[in-house]
Amino acid sequence: MYNLRFYQDTFQPEAISQGLYAQHSILYVFKGSAVVSGKRLNPDQAVYATDAIPVSAGGEGAVIWRWELEREDARSNTACGNGIVSSLRMVRKIKMFEMYPTTRWQFKLDCIYNNVGSTGLHAHPGSGIRCLLSGNLNTVSEKGEDTLNYNAGDCWYEEGAYPLISTTDEGKKAAFLRGMILPPEYAQYPDTAIWIEGEKKCESDWKGYVSQIIHLR
């Protein structure tokens, strides 16, 4: 009934979006700067927004990555306006939860960085769309999606209930964002991976950006 969508919006200097609207969104500035719903964002900053979302780029323009949770039948929500190129990069229905109006969820954006090696088999109590910041990361899942990610902006989906293994090239570090939907009781935990093989095998650090309890409509 609800989809998680991932967009890339590229703004020329001082471009202003028109008519951007979604029930729930998280916007992350990858390059440049922008004002989103009255809040200025610089590179590597993010904000939660709901309903009408005014966005204007700074003097150097902006590249914005946007996670959106919306009804399946809602129209594609690309940003419009002079000097804006916007594309829907990925859309997935979250299968592991029964999502319907009035239910509560945690909508979260965080970052795994300095990630080196192979995770070993693991799962998550929620699902989401990941986006590569730097390095590379490859995922293998018997039931889920296998991916090869080598460029900043490459995105992939992880259905939390489907165990997977993620691996970087030997000796190289990776960083990636995770836009996730989780049950609200997990809001108190910074990271929620479940290590099926007994323990975490890779090295990594963690950073949080947004953790918002939302109500679906």
Backbone as a ProteinNet text record, in pm:
[ID]
protein_1_A
[PRIMARY]
MYNLRFYQDTFQPEAISQGLYAQHSILYVFKGSAVVSGKRLNPDQAVYATDAIPVSAGGEGAVIWRWELEREDARSNTACGNGIVSSLRMVRKIKMFEMYPTTRWQFKLDCIYNNVGSTGLHAHPGSGIRCLLSGNLNTVSEKGEDTLNYNAGDCWYEEGAYPLISTTDEGKKAAFLRGMILPPEYAQYPDTAIWIEGEKKCESDWKGYVSQIIHLR
[TERTIARY]
82	0	85.7	210.9	302.6	434.5	491	619.4	723.8	847.2	962	1027.7	1048.8	1104.1	1233.2	1322.5	1448.6	1466.6	1490.2	1506.4	1643.8	1691.3	1804.4	1758.1	1778.3	1739.7	1864.8	1891.1	2006.1	1956.6	1996.5	1952.7	2067.2	2038.7	2131.7	2131.2	2233.7	2236.9	2105.9	2056	1937.6	1807.8	1808.3	1684.5	1587.1	1457.5	1352.2	1255.1	1224.2	1130.9	987.7	900.3	759.3	673.4	586.4	486.5	538.5	651.8	703.2	620.3	562.3	470.7	482.6	488.6	485.5	442	381.4	344.4	465.7	572.5	692	815.3	912.3	1035.7	1154.6	1270	1398	1484.8	1540.2	1623.2	1765.8	1862.7	2004.7	2079.2	2160.2	2239.3	2373.3	2393.4	2519.5	2623.4	2580.5	2670.6	2597.7	2674.1	2617.2	2545	2439.5	2359.9	2216.8	2124.7	1983.6	1909.8	1798.9	1706	1583.5	1554.9	1444.6	1347.5	1225.1	1122.6	1175.9	1250.6	1301.3	1431.6	1487.8	1612.5	1725.9	1837.4	1952	2030.6	2062.6	2139.9	2266.9	2379.1	2507.8	2539	2649	2680.2	2685.3	2632.8	2628.8	2536.2	2428.1	2323.5	2189.4	2095.5	1966.2	1856.1	1732.8	1617.6	1495.3	1407.3	1277.2	1178.1	1090.3	988.8	859.9	749.5	620.4	531.3	441.7	345.6	418.8	377.7	442.6	585.5	679.9	822.1	888.1	898.7	970.7	1121.3	1185.1	1328.9	1387.5	1493.3	1565.2	1714.1	1786.2	1929.8	2006.1	2126.4	2215	2286.2	2381.1	2449.8	2536.7	2572.6	2652.9	2569.2	2438.1	2352.1	2348.9	2286.9	2276.4	2244.7	2298.7	2255.1	2192.4	2065.3	1988.9	1942.6	1961.9	1906	1786.8	1677.3	1549.9	1482	1453.1	1376.2	1233.8	1137.5	997.3	913.6	829.1	732.7	594.7	529.3	401.7	316.6	188.1	98	141.1	111.9	149.5	89.7	-33.4	-100.5	-67.9	19	55.8	143.1	129.5	204.4	353.8	434.6	577.9	602.8	691.9	706.4	841.2	872.6	995.9	985.7	1100.6	1104	1094.7	1019.4	998.6	1041.7	1085.8	1123.8	1238.4	1258.7	1369.3	1502.8	1591.1	1723	1725.5	1624.1	1617.8	1607.4	1691.3	1680.5	1655	1543	1501.7	1464.7	1506.8	1474.5	1441.8	1346.3	1313.4	1410.5	1501.7	1607.4	1564.8	1474.5	1432.8	1301.2	1217	1093.9	1073.4	1037.6	1014.2	898.2	815.6	714.2	779.5	762.2	819.9	730.8	785	705.4	694.6	790.7	796.7	698.6	631	534.5	399	293.7	160.8	141.9	160.6	156.8	23.6	-48.4	-178	-199.3	-295.3	-316.6	-339	-290.2	-293.6	-178.9	-104.2	5.4	125.4	208	324.7	452.4	553.3	680.1	794.5	913	1032.4	1087	1100.6	1158.5	1296.8	1398.7	1534.4	1634.1	1728.1	1843.2	1969.5	2058.7	2188	2296.5	2418.5	2532.8	2624.8	2666.9	2773.8	2898.2	3007.9	3128.8	3250.4	3363.6	3484.1	3453.7	3365.6	3325.2	3428.3	3487.2	3592.3	3563.9	3571.5	3560.4	3421.3	3392.3	3264.8	3186.8	3058.1	2977.1	2955.6	2954.1	2895	2743.8	2674.8	2530.2	2458.7	2373	2300.6	2166.3	2080.3	1947.8	1919.5	1802.7	1763	1615.5	1573.5	1432.4	1348.7	1407.7	1336.3	1400.7	1335	1382.4	1411.9	1491.2	1518.5	1605.1	1621	1703.7	1834.5	1945.4	2079	2130.3	2226.8	2287	2435.9	2518	2663.3	2715.9	2799.1	2867.8	3007.7	3081.3	3217.8	3259.4	3367.4	3414.9	3325	3311	3222.6	3164	3049.3	2986	2900.4	2922.2	2846.9	2765.5	2641.6	2555.1	2508.9	2497	2448.8	2343.8	2227.8	2120.3	2050.2	2029.9	1966.5	1824.4	1751.7	1612.8	1595	1683.7	1671.7	1744.6	1790.1	1851.4	2003.5	2070	2215.3	2249.9	2353.2	2387.3	2537.7	2580	2718.4	2715.3	2782.9	2773.3	2913.3	2944.5	3080.7	3087	2974.6	2975.6	2888.3	2931.6	2850.5	2711.8	2610	2472.6	2413.6	2496.9	2441.3	2350.2	2233.7	2138.9	2096	2057.5	2010.4	1911.3	1831.3	1726.7	1761.6	1738	1753.8	1622.1	1558	1439.7	1491.8	1465.6	1531.8	1517.1	1404.7	1379.3	1456.7	1522	1598	1746.7	1807.2	1948.4	2038.6	2148.3	2241.4	2382.2	2477.2	2617.2	2659.6	2723.6	2776.2	2927.7	2996.7	3142.6	3202.3	3312.3	3389.6	3507.2	3564.9	3687.8	3796.5	3888.1	3989.1	4067.6	4070	4149	4089.3	3971.9	3910.9	3792.6	3776.9	3669.6	3548.8	3431.2	3307.7	3226.4	3146.8	3050.1	2918.2	2808.8	2677.5	2569.4	2465.1	2349.1	2242.5	2162.4	2052.8	1923.8	1830.5	1697.6	1606.1	1558.2	1493.1	1357.8	1274	1148.2	1159.2	1137.4	1149.4	1030	998.9	899.5	944.5	851.3	889.9	970.2	957.8	1031.8	1182.1	1226.6	1370.2	1432	1353.6	1406.5	1518.6	1522.4	1623.5	1758.6	1765.5	1889.1	1959.2	2089.9	2161.2	2176.2	2210.5	2221.5	2146.1	2086.8	1992.1	2022.6	2142.2	2175.2	2170.3	2121.7	2115	2217.3	2320.3	2432.2	2401.2	2357.3	2309.4	2424	2541.7	2657.6	2726.9	2662.2	2712.7	2776.6	2844.6	2910	2937.2	2955.9	2990.9	3133.9	3153.9	3285.6	3361	3289.1	3357.2	3383.5	3464.8	3487.5	3403.8	3345.2	3268.6	3239.9	3201.9	3154.8	3014.2	2946.5	2805.1	2780.8	2688.9	2648.3	2499.3	2428.1	2284.7	2253.4	2148.3	2102.5	1960.2	1867.3	1725.5	1666.9	1588	1509.3	1374.1	1272	1142.4	1032.2	952.6	833.8	722	665.4	566.1	435.3	326	195.2	155.4	115.3	70.8	-72.7	-100.4	-235.5	-287.4
-120.6	0	126	115.6	228.8	189.8	285.4	265.9	357.7	309.1	393.3	427.7	555.2	602.7	680.1	675.8	747.5	832.3	962.3	1057.2	1123.2	1166.6	1258.5	1387	1499.8	1631.3	1715.7	1762.6	1847.8	1988.9	2085.1	2223.8	2310.7	2391.1	2495.8	2605.7	2694.3	2799	2876.2	2882.6	2958.9	2909.3	2788.4	2731	2702.2	2713.1	2693.9	2588.6	2489.3	2384.2	2433.7	2369.8	2406.4	2282.4	2289.1	2185.5	2054	2055.3	1931.3	1896.9	1775.8	1737.5	1588.5	1549.5	1408.1	1396.6	1283.1	1260.6	1273.9	1201.8	1199.2	1192.7	1280.5	1282.6	1310	1258.4	1298.3	1345.5	1466.2	1524.3	1540.5	1497.4	1501.2	1578.3	1674.6	1751.4	1681.6	1633.9	1569.1	1672.3	1770.2	1876.1	2008.7	2116.9	2250.3	2282.6	2361	2397.7	2425.6	2417.3	2440.9	2483.4	2551	2580.1	2492.2	2406.4	2310.4	2339.2	2375.3	2407.8	2508.1	2606.4	2713.1	2683.3	2564.3	2528.4	2518.4	2586.9	2581.3	2452.7	2385	2261.4	2277.3	2239.8	2233.6	2088.9	2061	1921.2	1832.8	1710.9	1611.4	1652.3	1723.5	1752.8	1708.6	1676.4	1623.3	1677.9	1670.2	1716.7	1633.1	1614	1551.6	1659.7	1628.5	1723.5	1648.7	1719.4	1657.8	1752.1	1693.5	1768	1858.7	1984	2074.3	2102.4	2089.9	2100.6	2204.4	2329.4	2428.7	2403.2	2403	2381.6	2486.1	2552.7	2647.3	2624.1	2625.6	2599.9	2727.2	2707.1	2819	2866.3	2956.6	3017.2	2923.8	2808.2	2709.5	2594.3	2602.4	2492	2383.6	2271.2	2162.2	2031.3	1923.3	1788.1	1731	1694.9	1648.6	1506.4	1421.4	1286.4	1285.7	1225.9	1238.8	1103.3	1066	944.9	987.3	917.8	956.5	833.2	843.6	737.7	789	717.4	765.2	645.4	667.4	562.1	509.4	381.7	320.6	394.8	445.2	507.4	656	710.8	851.6	871.7	986	1015	1026.7	1008	1030.6	1176	1200.3	1330.7	1393.9	1401.3	1465.9	1616.6	1677	1820.5	1893.5	2002.4	2077.8	2222.9	2284.3	2424.6	2450.3	2577.4	2613.6	2580.3	2514.9	2482.6	2361.6	2273.3	2154.2	2029.7	1932	1799.8	1700.2	1630.3	1541.6	1405.8	1298.8	1164.3	1072.8	984	878	763.9	740	641.7	500.5	492.2	359.9	371.6	268.7	259.8	114.7	91.5	-42.9	-42.6	-146	-169.8	-248	-201.7	-269.6	-388.3	-507.7	-629.1	-681.8	-647.7	-715.6	-659.4	-547.7	-489.2	-473.2	-476	-440	-291.2	-209.9	-65.1	-11.8	60.6	115.3	244.7	328.8	456.5	439.3	534.6	547.5	474.6	388.2	318.4	410.9	379.4	460	384.2	460.4	401.4	496.4	441.6	524.3	541.1	664.7	699.6	755.6	691.7	715.6	729.1	821.7	830.7	829.9	736	732.9	697.4	684.3	659.8	556.9	461.1	369.3	414.6	441.9	487.9	416.3	433.3	355.8	206.4	165.2	25	-54.4	-154.9	-234.8	-382.2	-461.8	-606.4	-658	-776.8	-843.1	-851.8	-824.3	-821.9	-960.2	-1062.3	-1187.4	-1177.3	-1289	-1292.3	-1214.7	-1119.6	-1039.9	-997	-947.6	-899.1	-771.2	-711	-587.8	-596.8	-526.2	-525.5	-427.2	-368.7	-279.4	-281.3	-219.2	-221.4	-80	-70	62.8	66	186.8	212.4	273.5	212	259.9	341	429.6	511.5	525.8	490.6	493.1	636.5	667.4	795.4	787.1	681.5	666.2	520.6	485.2	347	257.8	132.9	38.7	-57.5	-112.2	-210.4	-302.5	-431.1	-531.7	-615.3	-647.8	-724.3	-852.3	-957.1	-1086.4	-1135.8	-1176.6	-1225.9	-1340.3	-1451.8	-1567.7	-1537.3	-1455.9	-1424.2	-1280.5	-1191.2	-1050.5	-1015.4	-890.9	-839.4	-840.8	-886.5	-877.6	-747.8	-678.1	-549.7	-531.3	-448.3	-403.4	-251.4	-187.9	-42.6	17.5	99.8	152.1	303.6	371.4	514.7	587.5	705.9	786.3	806.5	779.4	787.8	655	550.4	416.7	379.8	324.5	292.8	146.8	91.7	-46.3	-62.1	-167.8	-191.4	-314	-303.2	-416.9	-440.1	-552.3	-595.7	-658.1	-592.1	-629.3	-774.3	-836.2	-974.3	-1075	-1027.8	-1117.9	-1104.1	-1202.8	-1191.9	-1171.4	-1100.7	-1072.9	-1059.7	-1058.2	-1031.2	-912.7	-812.8	-699.8	-695.1	-662.2	-672.7	-556	-501.6	-402.2	-471.9	-404.6	-455.3	-456.7	-549.7	-571.5	-443.8	-407	-293.7	-157.4	-151.4	-23.1	6.3	134.9	176.7	225.7	200.8	246.2	328.2	419.2	493.5	495.7	474.5	475.1	520.5	580.5	625.4	517.1	518.2	422	496.8	503.6	555.9	439.6	430.8	308.2	334.6	232	226.9	115.5	149.7	53.8	67.8	-36.3	-20.4	87.8	164.4	278.4	241.3	118.7	81.5	75.5	76.8	73.9	213.1	316.7	453	475.2	396.3	416	354.7	277.9	208.2	276.3	304.5	367.4	275.7	150.7	54.4	-71.4	-137.5	-244.8	-374.7	-388	-510.2	-631.7	-742.2	-869.8	-962	-998.5	-1075.2	-1223.3	-1280.7	-1418.7	-1516.3	-1480.8	-1569.7	-1547.5	-1473.5	-1465	-1332.9	-1265.1	-1139.8	-1060.1	-931	-843.4	-872.5	-893.6	-931.4	-814.9	-713.2	-601.1	-489.4	-392.6	-272.7	-159.9	-75.7	37.6	134.3	257.1	358.4	400.4	470.1	502.9	649.9	710	849	860.4	929.6	949.3	1089	1101.5	1230.2	1261.9	1170.7	1193.1	1066.1	1083.1	973.3	1031.8	1003.4	1068.5	964.1	975.8	891.2	955.1	876.2	928.7	851.7	915.1	850.6	850.1	735.7	726.4	777.3	832.1	882.9	816.5
0	0	0	47.5	49.9	-15.4	-88.7	-153.5	-92.2	-91.6	-61.3	-194.3	-217.8	-344.1	-317.9	-416.5	-406.2	-531.8	-512.6	-621.5	-615.5	-731.1	-737.1	-804	-734.8	-784.2	-801.1	-923	-950.5	-981.3	-897.7	-908.8	-960.6	-1059.2	-1098.2	-991.2	-991.1	-888	-876.9	-752.3	-714.7	-779.9	-833.1	-886.7	-772.5	-805	-704.6	-756	-671.7	-713	-705	-780.7	-783.9	-759.8	-661.2	-641	-584.5	-515.1	-456.4	-333.1	-331.1	-223.6	-198.6	-71	-33.3	111.2	144.9	284.8	375	340.8	425.3	336.9	362.1	284.7	375.7	334.6	392	276.3	289	184.7	236.3	156.5	192.3	84	124.2	28.1	7.2	-114.5	-151	-194.8	-274	-319.8	-313.3	-295.9	-296.3	-166.5	-177	-60	-104.5	-9	-40.3	85.1	65.2	174	152.8	251.1	243	356.5	321.5	422.7	525.1	475.8	560.8	632.2	614.6	681.9	580.7	607.1	518	541.8	432.9	438.8	356.9	415.6	347.6	314.3	242.4	209.4	333.5	318	425.2	539.1	505.3	602	544	632.6	589.5	678.4	627.7	703.7	666.2	763.3	738.8	697.9	601.8	556.8	528.4	537.3	511.8	432.7	353	271.6	173.1	157.6	62.3	106.7	12.2	46.5	-44.5	0.5	-79.1	-73.8	-190.7	-200.4	-293.3	-247.7	-333.6	-316	-428.1	-426	-391.3	-336.1	-308.6	-434.3	-415	-526.9	-606.7	-549.8	-621.9	-675.9	-661.1	-701.6	-595.6	-627.6	-529.7	-599.8	-543.6	-576.9	-451.1	-460.2	-344.7	-369.1	-270.4	-272.2	-178.4	-224.4	-154.5	-141.3	-15.7	13.6	44.7	-14.2	-0.8	30.6	131.7	163.5	127.3	35.1	-18.6	-59.7	-74.9	-121.3	-258	-281.5	-408.8	-528	-512.9	-626.3	-641.4	-555.4	-568.5	-692	-754.7	-876.1	-845.7	-949.4	-935.5	-898.9	-805.9	-743.5	-779.5	-909.1	-950.2	-928.4	-894.6	-872.8	-1007.4	-1010.9	-1134.7	-1114.8	-1222.9	-1220.3	-1314.8	-1349.1	-1436.9	-1370.6	-1447.2	-1394	-1303.5	-1311.1	-1226.3	-1313.1	-1285	-1346.8	-1234.6	-1241.7	-1133.8	-1190.3	-1122.1	-1170.4	-1054.2	-1078.8	-984.4	-1007.9	-912.8	-930.7	-889.8	-791.3	-743.3	-669.2	-682.8	-605.5	-566.2	-439.1	-389.1	-289.7	-297.9	-195.3	-82.4	40.1	155.7	191.2	177.5	189.9	332.3	417.4	547.1	650	617.8	709.8	641.6	723	675.1	703.4	602.5	618.9	568.8	654.8	618.6	696.4	655.3	723.7	873.1	949	1096.2	1164.4	1096.1	1162.7	1179.8	1280	1316	1278.1	1230	1188	1218.7	1223.6	1230	1088.3	1045.8	915.9	945.7	890.3	939.5	825.1	840.3	749.9	833.7	802.3	869.6	769.1	817.3	729.4	792.8	712.3	749.2	672.1	743.6	676.2	733.8	665.4	699.8	701.5	610.4	603.5	522.4	585.4	521.2	543.8	435.2	448.1	416.7	468.1	444.9	575	568.7	690.7	749	666.8	707.1	691.9	707.1	685.2	795.7	755.3	853.3	796.3	884.3	845.9	923.8	897.4	965.6	1004	1111	1149.2	1067.5	964.5	875.2	738	641.7	503.5	456.5	347.4	297.3	173.5	121.8	4	48.8	6.5	35.4	-82.5	-54.7	-159.9	-131.2	-228	-210.6	-210.7	-112.3	-106.8	-166.5	-130.8	-179.7	-169.1	-241.4	-241.2	-323.2	-280.7	-349	-247.6	-280	-192.9	-279	-262.4	-336.6	-238.3	-274.8	-186.3	-253.9	-173.4	-221	-122	-173.4	-89.9	-161.3	-91.4	-153.8	-197.4	-119.1	-151.3	-198.1	-154.5	-188.9	-317	-327.5	-448.8	-438.2	-544.7	-556	-628.4	-581	-642	-650.4	-747.7	-762.2	-762.1	-667.1	-648.9	-644	-744.7	-759	-774.4	-792.6	-817.4	-715.9	-674.4	-584.4	-645.2	-567.4	-616.2	-656.1	-671.6	-695.6	-578.3	-608.4	-502.1	-511.9	-398.1	-394.5	-279.7	-287.1	-187.7	-104.3	24.9	114.9	187.6	158.7	233.8	362.6	474.6	598.8	639.2	602.7	642.1	558	449.2	362.4	395.3	462.3	499.5	378	400.2	291.5	345.8	252.4	282	196.2	257.4	181	197.4	86.8	83.2	5.5	55.5	-18.2	-86.1	-187.4	-246.2	-139.3	-150.1	-47	-17	111.1	156.6	129.3	66.3	32.2	124.2	157.4	245.8	165.5	219.7	157.8	256.6	203.1	283.7	208.7	280.9	215.8	312.3	255.2	330.6	332.5	438.6	450.7	484.8	389.8	417.5	449.3	573.3	620.6	685.6	680.9	755	858	984.9	1094.2	1188.4	1266.1	1371.7	1469.4	1528.8	1612	1734.7	1783.4	1904.2	1881.7	1755.4	1727.8	1724.3	1753	1748.8	1850.4	1956.4	2060.7	2024.9	1916.3	1881.9	1764.3	1775.8	1664.1	1543.9	1565.5	1456.5	1496.7	1397.7	1429.5	1356.5	1300	1226.1	1317.7	1262.1	1333.5	1267.8	1342.7	1286.2	1295.4	1186.5	1182.4	1205.1	1160.4	1178.2	1311.8	1401.1	1537.4	1574.6	1481.9	1514.7	1387.6	1407.6	1296.8	1251.9	1122.4	1072.1	1008.6	962.4	896.7	998.3	957	1036.4	977.7	1063.1	1013.3	1127	1089.2	1182.7	1141.4	1232.2	1211.8	1240.3	1163.3	1185.3	1156.8	1243.3	1223.2	1172.4	1090	1038.9	1083.3	1053.6	1081.9	1142.7	1248.6	1304	1343.4	1263.7	1278.4	1293.3	1397.9	1409.8	1327.4	1235.6	1142.5	1155.5	1114.1	1103.1	956.2	906.6	767.8	755	639	610	482.6
[MASK]
+++++++++++++++++++++++++++++++++++++++++++++++++++++++++++++++++++++++++++++++++++++++++++++++++++++++++++++++++++++++++++++++++++++++++++++++++++++++++++++++++++++++++++++++++++++++++++++++++++++++++++++++++++++++++

